[in-house]
């Protein structure tokens, strides 16, 4: 365990509920991201969720609201879950990193990708969430979430929609797909349509896995 991970682990109560974890994470100083964030965005959803979705980190709107996926990516995710036949209210959604990392561009806060140390520093919180929820399937959305659980060599483009046994504290399956924001960044409408279809199909496979 790295020095960064141990700093987070020290704050995590044994066998903690999501409610206790969400309170404890606000005091996390395992990396420096807390200094420029409004708050830690821990996650949202039931503690009995069969599906846990892990993205990268909160964005500007999420940092202000204290909830994950409340911006444009959240609307796209809602639509994709609906098309795939998954009720968002039954899904637990979180990020591999709990604080918003950003850089200023004029008066606007622009997302900045978290580095490996920052992802590692937050790993104990993700593990604690997995232990508390005990999901059947974890869906990793985007490269940072994949890095957090499956390592740097795993490629979403090659293995999206496949299912693996996860190297985490609770036995379950894990699958990877794109982050909804990547669909929004597609260069044209046709590209967005194709990427959305692939995303929905990956989520349909998750829905089938739960039956």
ABEGO torsion letter per residue (X at the ends): XBAAAAAAAAABBBGBBAAAAAAAAAABAABAAAAABABBBAEBEBAABABBBBBABBBAAAAAAGBBGABAAAAAAAAAAAAAGBBAAABBBBBABABBBBBBBEABBBBBBBBAAAAAAAAAAAAAAAAAAGBABBBBBEAAAAAAAAEAABBAAAABGBBBBBBBABBBBBBBBBBAAAAAABABAAAAAAAAAAAAAAAAAAAAAAX
